[in-house]
Amino acid sequence: MFNFILLQAEQGGGYTQFILFGGMILVFYMFFIRPQQKKQKDQKKFIEAVVKGANIVTLGGIHGKIVSIDETTVTIEVDKGAKIRMEKSSISMDATKKYQKDSSGSK
């Protein structure tokens, strides 16, 4: 009886395992690879579209205002004349909207 069950599992297992493996690859792509690629694409667009005068946050958590933009670098003012020059790729997010909300008094 046990041998009969093992023989049946061996005969139909090839296609089932192939479909299961393909399904796992599809799920992995849809939930891990594709969202990461989209996030990287959006980040690249954001960095290319950054303009002088925008309030930003760097990957290191430094908040500042963009004073000048070169081809690969930006200079940000962090506090009353203190300026830092850094790579464009280290910009994390736009904080202009956050500062506008804080200055209007609503949080």
C-alpha positions in Angstrom: 0.0 0.0 0.0 2.8 2.4 1.0 4.7 1.6 -2.2 1.6 2.4 -4.3 1.3 5.9 -2.8 5.0 6.6 -3.4 4.7 5.5 -7.1 1.7 7.8 -7.6 3.5 10.7 -6.1 6.5 10.1 -8.4 4.5 9.9 -11.6 2.5 13.2 -11.3 5.0 15.2 -9.3 7.0 16.7 -12.2 4.4 19.1 -13.5 3.1 20.0 -10.1 6.5 20.9 -8.8 7.3 22.9 -11.9 4.0 24.9 -11.5 4.6 25.4 -7.8 8.1 26.6 -8.4 6.9 29.0 -11.1 4.2 30.3 -8.8 6.8 31.0 -6.1 9.0 32.9 -8.5 6.0 34.9 -9.7 5.0 35.8 -6.1 8.6 36.7 -5.2 8.8 39.0 -8.2 5.4 40.7 -7.6 6.0 41.4 -3.9 9.7 42.0 -3.6 11.5 42.8 -6.9 8.9 44.9 -8.7 8.2 47.3 -5.8 11.9 47.8 -5.1 12.5 48.7 -8.8 9.6 51.1 -8.7 10.9 52.8 -5.6 14.4 53.2 -7.1 12.9 54.7 -10.2 10.8 57.2 -8.3 13.8 58.1 -6.1 15.9 58.7 -9.3 13.2 61.0 -10.8 13.0 62.9 -7.5 16.7 63.5 -7.3 16.8 64.7 -11.0 13.9 67.1 -10.4 15.2 68.7 -7.2 15.4 72.5 -7.4 17.2 75.3 -5.7 15.3 76.6 -2.6 13.6 73.2 -1.8 13.7 72.0 1.8 15.1 68.4 1.9 16.1 65.6 4.3 19.3 63.7 3.6 19.8 59.9 4.1 21.7 60.8 7.3 18.7 62.7 8.6 20.0 66.2 8.1 17.3 68.8 7.3 18.3 71.8 5.1 17.5 74.1 2.2 19.2 73.7 -1.2 21.4 76.7 -1.9 23.0 75.5 -5.1 22.9 72.6 -7.5 25.8 71.2 -9.6 25.8 68.2 -11.9 26.3 65.6 -9.2 26.4 67.6 -6.0 24.2 70.0 -4.0 25.0 72.6 -1.3 22.5 72.8 1.5 22.2 75.4 4.2 21.5 73.7 7.5 21.5 76.6 10.0 22.0 80.4 9.6 24.8 80.3 7.0 26.2 76.9 7.8 26.5 75.1 4.5 27.2 71.5 3.6 28.2 70.2 0.1 27.0 66.6 -0.6 26.2 64.2 -3.4 22.7 64.4 -5.0 22.3 60.7 -4.3 22.3 61.3 -0.5 19.0 63.3 -0.7 16.3 61.2 0.8 13.0 63.2 0.6 11.4 66.5 0.0 10.5 68.3 3.3 9.0 71.5 1.7 5.4 70.5 2.4 6.3 69.6 6.0 7.8 73.0 6.6 4.8 74.8 5.0 2.5 72.9 7.4 4.6 73.7 10.4 4.9 77.4 9.6 1.1 77.8 9.2 0.6 76.6 12.7 -1.2 73.3 12.0 0.4 70.0 12.7 
